[in-house]
């Protein structure tokens, strides 16, 4: 699965891991990178991202749903820097 996800999404996942409240396990790294890929692709395509869409992407990527809000906050801060 790693080979299908560009390295830049792993870099974002690693940055998120340094700033999040709940530690990120190594096993979560690829699912998080996949989630960032799905989410940022939609954002770059100017697609609306509903709460339902976030849950669908989280399920597809295999991340814990409790991370969704924290990831959204992380991306808001990241986008403002």
N, C-alpha and C positions, 0 to 999 in steps of 0.2 A: 504494500500500500504506500510506503514511503516514496517510492520512485515516481508516483503519480502526483505528488504534492511538491510544488516548487519550494526550494530552500527558504525563500523569503517568508513563507508562512510558518516555518519552524522557527525562524528568527523572531517573529512576532510572538509566537507561543512561548519562546524562551524569555522574552522581555516581560510578557504577562506573568510568567511563573515567578519572576523576581519581585513583582509588585502585588501579587494577590494575597488575600488573607489566609486562604486555605492552601497549604503546600501542594504542589503539583508532583505527582508520582511519575516516574519515568514512563510507565505504561500509559499515562494520559497524554504524553507529548504528541504522538501522532494523531490521536483523535482531536486534540486541541488545534493542531496545525490544519487539519481537515476542516474543522468548524470555521476557523479564521478564513480559510480559502473560500468556503461557501458564502460566508457572510460578506466578506470584502468584495467578492465577485458581484454579488447582488448590489452592493453599494455603488460600485464602479459603473454598473449598468443603470443606475438611477432607479432601481426597483424599490418599492415600498417594502419595508420589513416589519411585518406585524408580529405580535407576540406569538401567534400561532405558527408563523413562518420560522421564528427563532426556535420554537420547540421542535418543529419538523427537522430543521438543520441540525439541531443538537442530537436528535435521535439518529439521524443519518450518520453523523460523525461519531456517535458513541460517547458523547460527553455527558457528565452529570448535569441535570437541569438546574441545579442550584448555582451553577457557574454563569448562567446566562446574564443575569443582571450585573454581576461583577465585570464580565467581559464587555458589556455595553458601556459601563462606566469607564473602564480602562480605555476603550476606543475613543470615547469622548475626550478624555484627558489627552490621549495620544494625538488626536486630531487637532487639539488646541495648542500643542507644543510646536 
